[in-house]
Each structure stands twice: as structure tokens, then as C-alpha cells.
Amino acid sequence: MEESKKPQSIFVLGWIILILGILFTLLSGFLILGKTVLSEEVELWIDQYFDFEAFTLLIILMVFRSLYHLVMGIALLKGQNWGRLWFLWLMLIETGLGLLDPDLMDAGRAVIFLLFLYFLTRPGITFYLGKVTVPVKYTFKSLFSRPLTTVLTILGISLVSFMFCGVLMLANGIAKVLVATGEDDNVVFMEEDKFNEVQSMLSPEEVDKIENLGYFVFDEEFGEQLLSPELVASITLPDINDPTKDKNVTMRGTNEIAPRLRRNFRMVEGEMYEMGLPNCIVGKSLTKRMANCNIGDSVNVAGDYFRVIGVFETGGTMYDSEIWTDLFSLRDSYNRQGVGGSIVLGRLEDGNDMAALKKELDENPDLEVKAFIEKDYYKTQSENTTGFLKYLGMFICVVFALGATIGAMITMYSAVANRTNEIATMRSLGFQGEGIQAAFLIESMMIGALGAVIGIAVASVLSTIEIQMFSTVNFFGEFYLKMTLTLLTVLYTFIFAISMGFVGGVFPSIKATRMKIIDAFR
Amino acid sequence: MKLLKLIVKNAFRHRLRTILTILGLAITIMSFGIVRNVLEVFSFSEDDLIPGHLITRHKTSMMQFLPYSHLDKMRQVEGVEAVTYGFWMGVRYGDDPEEFFARMAIDQDNFYKIRSDWITSEEDIEDFKTVKNAALITPALALKKDWEEGDVITVGCDYFETVSLDVEIVGQFEFAQEQNRQAEFMLVRGDLFRRAIGQEVSPEMEHQVGWIELLADPPDEATEIATRVDSLFMNSDMETKTEPVNAYANAQVERFRTIITALQVSSYLMIGVILLVLLNTMSMVARERINENAVLKTLGFRGKHLVILNFGESMFVALIGAVLGAALIWPGIKLFKTLMPFLQQVKFEWITVVWVIPAMIIVGILASLVPVIKATNTSIVDGLRTLE
């Protein structure tokens, strides 16, 4: 009974996947053609429904998905064992990703997850591997039977894994700083049509109007609303190690309330700046990096000197790379009389939700400002920077990975060629072709996994270095971050490396199954 | 000659393996080429600099303007041959984000005394000086927008949005630097821009400039002249920082240091992978040929012949891979540009192909070490005894 059932369900599955693959191919083909050669109306329509920034990623994912569905569908229909293995592997990936990173859980993944659960709970899972005996021990033992070749391949994959892991770690590091910056209940007001703090300028009247909106928490201690107009300027300071080199630093002029709006704000040393005096406090990250940034030093802003009287920290956010001073002193030094501030930051009162505030701003023609939740503002900014890095990094990684995959393929081909005798022996001992194929596939996936282990190990060393990054938030600003290794990054790297091993091993393993016992012995 | 024939025959003995190796090399070389080309965007050549070209900006911030009166004071400084100023105007044009081109406002009377790297005719310089709302454009921009001499164009400024200028195109100019030839660029009269920001932003803006450029004579003393210029404005509220243009450009590039380093590291990693792939194949060759090498030795081939045979095979495969990979760089960049909307500046540079050749020669030599050592170190008897 089992035997007759097996092909049937696989064929159904194969057809489903093949049709999915064809649909994906048609859609991605349509999108690519629509963007390039088809009429402008189509292009406009596409632009309307897929935003441009995400479009590239969308196309890559689409093409990737259509390819793997097509290949898997055909493999399943042809009754290929590796097709089933691949199906299992990809379902594992998709399920793992869906579970680990809820953001990535889309409809397609959910369906695959359910399918996976369904097949997992069925006794019929055996139709993938259960009926086939895989010489597992043999796989492990033969992995290092030709140590030089195997080690070279592992190293090749580890280099690619290292790079892949590094790109993700850098993106994580940026995201960590920028996402840590900003709070859920703070609102940033900015001039309409401006994209960052340095470019935005609000008039004093606009600042007053924002204060009068009445959406903000009233603070008993100050007897005022928790609201701070802030002037943001970019200044240059000499590097501490090389004073001839100037680095850009963000200077923020604000009032006494500003620190209260950042819940992580804490003075490390010295005193707070006072209103009306040319004093300033310096973020913790800067003290080690810039000259003139320790207590007692003076910072030159357009000819005026601001004495450093304190050091503050905000828990690893962007603000740690800033200098804070009094709004009015900075405004006067910077010749920005007549400006109320670059932005206004306020803490929302409970119950008054953002939607109502946005609606009010829309309906009020006198007040040409836009408002964001502070956290969202920095999140968007981090997406811009990390998006750039991820696109660039992933493109290079994928092309690069092709080279390493071919390296793995060469190794596996030679493994199959060198072991024809062994394959024949195993066949005559009763192992089926499918089992031997699985053995070779698992071997090449192991090579991938070992490559990932080395790559991740080396990449994890990077996380101890603090590096400088340009910021899109403040145009000329710079901030400092550490590359961050997360569980998800480790998982991604493993998936990437093992997939490289898998793809490299598929064709050699097919060759191993097709071998006739008689020929192999010869 | 006989050895050459043997090399080619040997290389294709395992056809599939050799083809895969070449393919692996070619693809990795292509990605290496793409990365090097991306790096070219962040680099500039010292050769293109004008000797003695200095640039002055506000000491505290790159975004602060300088007073126009600084120009006259600087002219008095000993060793300053010429002074001119400029503003960055931005790139946006109209509402379409893809319709952008770069533009600057420059000193219509003096710019040509310093910017010998902007090539234009006497006649165009004269027109630029006399026509009140003149603008010069590069041939690439003229071609893209189909603009001709006499056309009047409305351009704005990215950071002062109320500013809008109607400029008349009076001629063309070209960058002397090879890598800027295709740049879409416009130069607008500086006094026109200053008047506009004076009216639209604030009256005192009319007497300010974005940056100042100087020509030091003699060029060798540029650093001392720069110090002399800066000392003029020391302790004023408009302190200046004057530095050679390459130092200024370096500071700009410095911001992207992390990305540049990452790209450089990845390009070396790629060479590493190329080496590993070829090394892998060559170590297989070494293993397979032990027997055969012993036979060759008994036939009278000497150690040096075996070295040439193995080295030649490694080189042969490496160079085919290099040629194929180098040929793929150009289409690779095309693909890269369609996928990366934000890195459109990437261009195919021949220099990256030149980079590939020495890299591949080193890889070829290194990879041939395994079989060469094995072939020369194995005695005939041991070689014949080995069973494969």
C-alpha cells in the first residue's frame, strides 16, 4: 500500500510546486518587463503598488523563489530523491525563518509552514527518506578521507560565509544604534518636505503653534509641557589621534526638558549645561574619539567657544555621538536668529493618539510641519542605511557564492569519481541508489556547515571593533557602532552556507545514483 | 612547443572539472571586477589635480558659508595667484527623482583662472561673463536633456527651496578628468545665485559664498600659503580652514571609510576563493598524476619539464578563467546597475581588468605549487608504486 501511495502524493506535491513556480516566474517576468520595456502605464501601475526602494529586493526574491519552485517541482515530478531532500531542507529554512523572525512571516511562508507540519505529523514522512537507508556513518568517515580537497572547499565556503555574516552584522550594528534611539511615545516635528534634522528649520511661531496643540504630557516639576525645540547643527572637530583630520559631529541646542524626553539619559561625569551660558555636555562616545571633548576643554562653534562641563550617555543611542548645549547660545553663535529650532520633540500624553495629532496637522493649513513617532523616524533612517548596505552586500555575496558553490561541486564530483569502487560495494551490500545519493548530499551539506562554522567564528571577532559609520539622519553626522552577531544572523549564515553545499552536491550525487554496479566495479 | 601541447591536453583531460574550475574562476573574477569598479567611485586620482589648488571652507562646519569680503582679503596674501568662489546647488530637477543633474554656482569672472580642468572655449567664457543669467553645461547633460545654446531653463536649489533661477545656456564645458567625462553637470553664474539667496533667504546671504578656491604660486609652498591665509581670519567669527584639494577630497571620502574597507576586504576574499578553487583542482591533478609523472621521468623528462607542465596547466586554466571573467565584468556591471538604483555612478573602468591579470598570475603560481612540489619530490620508484 505504501509503495503505491508514495508516487501519488509526491506527484500532487510536485504539480502544486511546479504551478507555484510558473506563477512566480510569470509575475517576476511581468515585473521586470514592466519596469524596462513595456508601456509607461504599466510602469506607473507597478510603481504605485510596489515602492521603488523595496522593488529590487522584491525582484531578487521573486526570481529566487520562482527558480527554486520550478527546480523542486520538476525534481519531485521526476521522482528524484534530491528533490525531496531539497523540499525538506527549504521547508525547514522557511519554517525556521518564519518562527524566528516574525517580520518575515508572510502568507507564502505560513502555507509552507503548515505543509511542513502536515507532512511531519503524518506517518507518511517516510516517503522522503524513511524507506531509504542512508549510510550515515560512511558520510562522516569519508568527509576527511581526502583532507586537502575537503579543507580547501570548506575554506572557500567559509570565506563567503564570513563576508555574508559580516554584512549582516554591520547592518545589525547600525540598526541596533538607530533603533535604540527614539521612544515610542515621543513625537518629532519637522519642516514639511525635509528629510533630516539638519535641513529642517522651524520658525518661532511654528514652535509656539506646536506647543499649543496640547497633546503633550504636563510635567509638574518644570510646570511646563514635556516638549523641547532643538536646533541641530553639524560642526567639525579634530580627530583625537590625528588632529589634522576633521570629523563631523552633530551639535544639538536644546532646553532643560530635553534630557527628560530621553529616558536613558544619564550624566556620567560633571554637570548639566545651564540655559543662557555657553557651556555644553558631550556624549560618551565622543570623549575617546575627538580632541577638545573632555571636561574643561572648549569646543569652537563658529568662533564662539563652548566650555565642556559634563559627559552624558543615553544607552548606546545616536545621541551618544552628539554634543548638547543650550538652544539660545547655539542659535546666536550659529547665526540662526529668527529660527525656532530644527525640530520639536514632545512626549505624547496617554489617550491622545498619534492618528488624531496627524489628522489635526493635516487639517491645519497654517502649520506646515510633519510629525513622526521618534522611534519610527530613526527606524526609517536605519532602514535607509542598512538597506543600502544589505543590497550591495547581498548582491556581491550571491555572485561570490556562485564561485564557491562551483568549488564545492568540483570537490563532490571528484569525491564521486574517486569512490566509484566504494559506491559499487555499497550498492552490492544492498544500499539503494537514493540512499547513496543522500549520503553524498549530506556530505556536501556538512562541508557547507563546517564552512559556516569557521566563517561565523572569524566574523564574531569583528564584533569587538568599534567602527565609524556615516549617518543619513544628520546628513554630515557620523556615529559609532559595533558589529553585532545575533542568533538570526548565525542561522542565516548556516542556511546560506549549507545551501551552497547542497547546490554544489546535487549534480555529483545524481551521478553517484546513476552508476551501474557492474561499471562501478570495473 | 611539445610541452605546450601536453599542457593543453592535460588541462582538458577531466573536461567537466576543468570547465567547472574555469567557470568558478570567471564568476569570482567578475564579482571581483564589480567590487573594484564600485571602489573606483570612491577614489580619485592625484594626477588630475591642478598644482597649487587650495580650497577654503568655514572652520567649524562644511555647511557654513563664508563672507564674500574674504575673497578680497585673500587676494592680498603673498603667493595667492587667483581667488574664486563657488556654491553647491544640488541635484534635484523638477519633481521626478530620476531627473537629476548636479549643478554649482561659480564666480563668473575668475573661475577659469583656476579651474583649468574645466575645458571650455574663450568665446563661452566671454558669454558666461557677459550674459546676466548665463549657464554652462556638459555635453553629456546637453545630450540627455536635448538642450541647446540659447535655451532658458528653470533650476532650483536643493536646500533653499524658494530659490528658482531662469538660466540661459550659453555654451558647454568639459571635465579634463577621464572619469568625469560622462558627468551631467551645470555651472551657473555665482552673482545670480547670490542675488537670489539674498532676496529669498536673508539679505546678508548676498554677501556670502559657499567655499573659496585659491591658486597658490609656487605650488610647492601651497601648505605655507594655506596657513598664511587661515591666519588672516584667526579669532574672527568666520575662521577658515584652507587645505589642498586632495586633502579636502580625502576628508569627504573618509566618511565612507567603513564601506570602502569592507569592499576592499571582500575583494581580497574573492581572490582567496579564486585561489582555493584553483588550488583544489591542482591538488587533484597532483594526486592523479603521481604515477604518470614517474613514467614521464623514466622516459627522460627532467624535473624542470614536470615543473613547466604543472605550472603551465595551472596558468593555462587561470588565464582562461581570467579572460572569461574579465569579459563578464562589463555585463556584470550592467546587471549590477539595474539592480542597484542608488549606485548609478558605477562605471566600467579598464583599470579593473588590468588589476585582474597580476592577481591571476599570482594565483596561478601559488596553485601550481602543490603539484610541482609533489612531482619533483616523488622518486620514480615511489611514483610507480602508488596505486590510484
Chai-1 contact restraints between the chains, C-beta under 6 A:
chainA,res_idxA,chainB,res_idxB,connection_type,confidence,min_distance_angstrom,max_distance_angstrom,comment,restraint_id
A,T56,B,L339,contact,1.0,0.0,6.0,A-B,restraint_1
A,L148,B,S283,contact,1.0,0.0,6.0,A-B,restraint_2
A,T149,B,N280,contact,1.0,0.0,6.0,A-B,restraint_3
A,L152,B,L276,contact,1.0,0.0,6.0,A-B,restraint_4
A,L152,B,L279,contact,1.0,0.0,6.0,A-B,restraint_5
A,L152,B,N280,contact,1.0,0.0,6.0,A-B,restraint_6
A,L155,B,L276,contact,1.0,0.0,6.0,A-B,restraint_7
A,G156,B,V273,contact,1.0,0.0,6.0,A-B,restraint_8
A,G156,B,L276,contact,1.0,0.0,6.0,A-B,restraint_9
A,L159,B,L269,contact,1.0,0.0,6.0,A-B,restraint_10
A,L159,B,G272,contact,1.0,0.0,6.0,A-B,restraint_11
A,L159,B,V273,contact,1.0,0.0,6.0,A-B,restraint_12
A,M163,B,S266,contact,1.0,0.0,6.0,A-B,restraint_13
A,M163,B,L269,contact,1.0,0.0,6.0,A-B,restraint_14
A,S234,B,S61,contact,1.0,0.0,6.0,A-B,restraint_15
A,S234,B,M63,contact,1.0,0.0,6.0,A-B,restraint_16
A,I235,B,T60,contact,1.0,0.0,6.0,A-B,restraint_17
A,I235,B,S61,contact,1.0,0.0,6.0,A-B,restraint_18
A,T236,B,S61,contact,1.0,0.0,6.0,A-B,restraint_19
A,V301,B,T60,contact,1.0,0.0,6.0,A-B,restraint_20
A,A302,B,T60,contact,1.0,0.0,6.0,A-B,restraint_21
A,A302,B,D237,contact,1.0,0.0,6.0,A-B,restraint_22
A,G303,B,D237,contact,1.0,0.0,6.0,A-B,restraint_23
A,G303,B,E239,contact,1.0,0.0,6.0,A-B,restraint_24
A,Y391,B,M340,contact,1.0,0.0,6.0,A-B,restraint_25
A,I396,B,S31,contact,1.0,0.0,6.0,A-B,restraint_26
A,V399,B,S31,contact,1.0,0.0,6.0,A-B,restraint_27
A,F400,B,S31,contact,1.0,0.0,6.0,A-B,restraint_28
A,L402,B,I27,contact,1.0,0.0,6.0,A-B,restraint_29
A,G403,B,G24,contact,1.0,0.0,6.0,A-B,restraint_30
A,G403,B,I27,contact,1.0,0.0,6.0,A-B,restraint_31
A,G403,B,T28,contact,1.0,0.0,6.0,A-B,restraint_32
A,G403,B,V273,contact,1.0,0.0,6.0,A-B,restraint_33
A,A404,B,V273,contact,1.0,0.0,6.0,A-B,restraint_34
A,I406,B,L20,contact,1.0,0.0,6.0,A-B,restraint_35
A,I406,B,L23,contact,1.0,0.0,6.0,A-B,restraint_36
A,I406,B,G24,contact,1.0,0.0,6.0,A-B,restraint_37
A,G407,B,G24,contact,1.0,0.0,6.0,A-B,restraint_38
A,G407,B,V277,contact,1.0,0.0,6.0,A-B,restraint_39
A,M409,B,L20,contact,1.0,0.0,6.0,A-B,restraint_40
A,I410,B,R17,contact,1.0,0.0,6.0,A-B,restraint_41
A,I410,B,L20,contact,1.0,0.0,6.0,A-B,restraint_42
A,I410,B,N280,contact,1.0,0.0,6.0,A-B,restraint_43
A,S414,B,M284,contact,1.0,0.0,6.0,A-B,restraint_44
A,I467,B,T258,contact,1.0,0.0,6.0,A-B,restraint_45
A,Q468,B,T258,contact,1.0,0.0,6.0,A-B,restraint_46
A,M469,B,T258,contact,1.0,0.0,6.0,A-B,restraint_47
A,F470,B,R255,contact,1.0,0.0,6.0,A-B,restraint_48
